[in-house]
């Protein structure tokens, strides 16, 4: 599933010219929204995950590559143990922290990514902790062949956020505080439509 979250860089034209055959074959689901003025990471991830049709869902940030065989790798992991969350970590690869995979039903049970979180940072750690609170085990993704990324600076990482949420340190701190509210309950977005 590829979500064009009101991109202004020609993504729509590129997808239709380069990926039209994959869309026609059903290998790629492509969605385009023109509503949001600014990028809201947690919301974009929730929309994409809700549009996914498979039992296993995996977030792949735009600066990540899966690597050959990644889908089979995940299928094998979840065939062996369905009650887990597979995730990247800064300790292994600094740009794959957003890679989080679990069964769709568990993602839905915890309410997805917390959409109160804005800007960049801590949304995936919050999701992983809430999944762990359901009793799911953690499996750190440390296979180097699946951890290739596009290197870039902070300006590129935060340039599409609302100016209010571009300070990475401040937003990370705020998101971490919001995450503390989940220490009692594993549910995010309680009582509201999300994704």
N, C-alpha and C positions, 0 to 999 in steps of 0.2 A: 504494500500500500504506500503510495506516495501522495503526500498532501502539499499542495501549493497554497501556502498561507498568505495569500495576497502579495506574492513576491513581485518586485518591480524590476527584476533582472532578466526578463525574457524567458523564464522557466517554462511557461505555458507553450510558447512556440517551439522551444527546444524539445520538450517531452513529446509533442505531437509529431515533430519531424524525425526524431531519433528513436522514439519508443513506441510509435504507433502500432507496429506489428506485435509487440509484447502485450499491449493493451488489448488488441483484437483477439489474441490467443488466450487471454485471461491470465497471463503470467504476471501482469501488473495492473493493479487497481489504481487509477489516478483520479484525484479529487482536487478541485480548485475552488477556493472561497475568496471573494473579493471584499468581505465585510471588515475584517480587523484593520485598523489603521497601523497598529504596532504589533510586533511579534509577542505573543504570550505563550511561553514554552510549555507550561503545564497544560494549558488548554489545547494547544496544537497536538501534544502527545496523546491526550485523552481522545480527541476527535479521531486521530489516526487509529488508535487501538480499538475504539468502538466500531470503526469501519472494517477492521480486519475480520476475516471469516473463519480463521483456523482456531484450533484448540490451543496451540502454543503461540504466544505473542512475544515479540522482541522489539524493543526500541532500538533504532539505529539512527544516531544523530547524523546530520548532513555532512559532517567532517570525518565520518568513519567509513571504512570498507569492511565487508564481511569476510572476505577471503574465500577461496574455493573450498567447498564442502561444509560451509558453516551451517546450512540448513540441516544437512544429514547429521552433523555433530550434535545440534540441539535435539533433533528427533531421537537420537540414541540416548542422550542424557535423560530426557523426560520419559522414554520408554523404560529405562532402568529405575527411575524414581520420579514420580509425578509431583511429589510434595516438596518442591524446592524452588528457589529463585537463583538463576544464574546471572552473574553481574560482573562488570568491570570494576576496577579499583585504581585509584591514583598510585597505589604502591607498585602496580605492575606497569601501567601505561597511563600517562597523564591525560590523554584525550579520549579515553574509552569509558570514563566513569558513567556516562549516560546509557551504556549498553546494559539493558535489564531485560531478562526473559523469564517468563513464568507461564503457567496455564491461564488462559483467558478467564476461566471461572474464578480464580483467586484474585486476579486483577479487578474484576467486577465486584467481588465481595468486599474489598478494601476501599472501593470508591475511586480507583485510579490515582492519578497524580493530584495533589492538593492544589486546586486552582486559586487559592488565596495567595500562593507563592508566585511572585513576579520576578522578572529579571533572571539572572543566571545563578545557579548553585543551590545545592542541598535537596532539590526535588527528588532526585533518584535515591539518595540516602534515606529520605523520609519514606518513600515507597518500599524500599527493601526492608526497613525496620518494621513497617506495618505488616508486610508479608511474613516476616519472621515471627511477629506476634501471633499470627494465625497458626504457628507451629511448623512453618516451612523452613527447611534447612537452606543454608547459603552455600553456593558453589561459586568460587571466584574464577572468573574467566582469565586464565593465564597462558593460554596457548598462543604463542607469538604469531602464528600464521593467520590468526583471526583479529589481530589488534593493530592493523595498519591504519593510519589516519592522515589527514591533510593538515600540515602544520600551518598555524595562523596566529595572529595576535589578538589581543583583547578587543580592539576596536572592531574587528570583523565579527567577533563572538557576540558583541552587545550592540552593534550598530543599528539593528532593527527594533530594539526595545524602545519603549517610551523613554524620553530623556530622564524621567523621574527614576527609572529602574536601571540605568546604565552603570552605576557605581557598583562594581562587582563585590567589593568588600561589604558595603552596606547592605546590599540585597541578600548576600549569602548569610549575613548575621540575622537579618529579619526573617528569612526563610527558616533558619535553624530554630529561632524562637517560636515560629508558627508550628514547627514540627513537634515541639514539646507538648502541644495540646493533644497529640496522639498517644501520649504515654498511657493514658487511661483507655482510650478507644482506638481501634485500628482503622476506623472508618473516616475517610476524608469526604468532603463535599456533602456532608450529611444534610438532608432536607432541601437540597436544591438540584436542579438539572445540571448535569456536567457533561463535558465532551461534545 
